[in-house]
Amino acid sequence: MNINLTLLSQAMAFAIFIWFTVKFVWPPLMRAIENRQKTIADGLAAGERGKSELELASHRSADVVRDAKQRAAEIIAQAEKRASEIVEEAKSAAKDEGGRILTGAKAEVEQEVFRARETLRQNVADLALAGAAKILRREVDAKTHADLLASIKAEL
Amino acid sequence: MASDKELTPTSYMDHHLTNLTSSVGEGSFWTLHVDTLVMSSLIGIISFGFLWWVVRGATSGVPGKRQAFVELAIEFVDNQVKSTFHGDRHAFVAPAALTVFVWVFMMSALDFLPIDIMASVYELLGLHNWRSVPTADVNTTFALALSVWLLMIFFNIKVKGLGGWIHELVCTPFGKNPLLWPVNLLFNLVEYVSKPLSHSLRLYGNIYAGEIIFLLLGMWAATGLAGTLFGTVLGAGWAIFHILIVTLQAFIFMMLTVVYLSMAHESH
């Protein structure tokens, strides 16, 4: 255990190594580590932001879906209303048409009845005329007694 | 191993515990332990060169295994410093702590080199007396401890001013009463003397004792087959245990450095 000049030399070497570490070893690595820490922090923040954006977007999409559903329901309701309107219109139109056809048919029937009655009356007049002629046993001139016959016919 | 003399336990121990000296002037102070200087500088250049090499290509992206290892070591030191020192540690204290830790650890780790095989290698290089472990030389540990001690005084004066430091020397820890001044001063002097002594001798004692144990086991191995077997087994056990001691001593040395320097930064 003898103290000698080695002590000073070792102290000098120590000083040089400290200087070297302070100057060349420590700062670059600390810089690298700090940069990495910053990158990681940024990444985490970006992730957080992405998450909140996703949440926002999902809210928005839910809103959009709800709106669309509402609109669809409205459209369906409108369509149903319109359909029932159309059905009602068609019903009333059909009823009108039916009424018209019915009146037409009634008028025709009445006409037919009238015509038949006319024919019947003619036939009865002819029959009565033939009967009277037979009764009078003489020939009644249809042409001469046209007035008479016509009045009879009208009375029938 | 020394082959020109008769081999006795004493000569064996002497051989392994003698430094290669080089005289640069008159008197016993003006000598250099060449082995200590060369080995410590060599291991320091290798260690810090490695760190520098890794750090120069450091990426802030995903680090490679090598960079991750260096980052692990540096962050370990940085965390220790952070918990003790409250100031701008990046300017000086943390890198200094890293220097102390890495250098002391690497110098002490030279103790793992098998002592007799290394002696034969050095013999081949023409170096008869050559000690591998710089921290088993009290000059190294004193150099480190005294440098830290001077840094402590430097930071004391830098942070508190010369007046503030002297005020602290005479007024703490017992009080400001002028009657207590001499007691305070004596107390602080003892503290200032004991700090570098305990700082350096703890490391020196541990590593030197470790080396002695290896030597004793080596001598046992020379006594016969049983001695060789036990020497081998115990030597392996001691080497494994020594890994813990070396790491622990480097850590303690670094922590004390940090604690002393942060105490210098804080006023009472």
Interface residues (C-beta under 8 A of the other chain):
Chain A: M1 N2 I3 N4 L5 T6 L7 L8 S9 Q10 A11 A13 F14 A15 F17 I18 F20 T21 V22 F24 V25 W26 P27 P28 L29 M30 R31 A32 I33 E34 N35 R36 T39
Chain B: V24 S28 F29 W30 T31 L32 H33 T36 L37 S40 S41 G44 F48 L51 W52 V55 R56 A58 T59 S60 G61 P63 V70 E71 I74 E75 H90 A91 F92 A94 P95 A96 L98 T99 W103 P134 D137 V138 N139 T140 F142 A143 L144 L146 S147
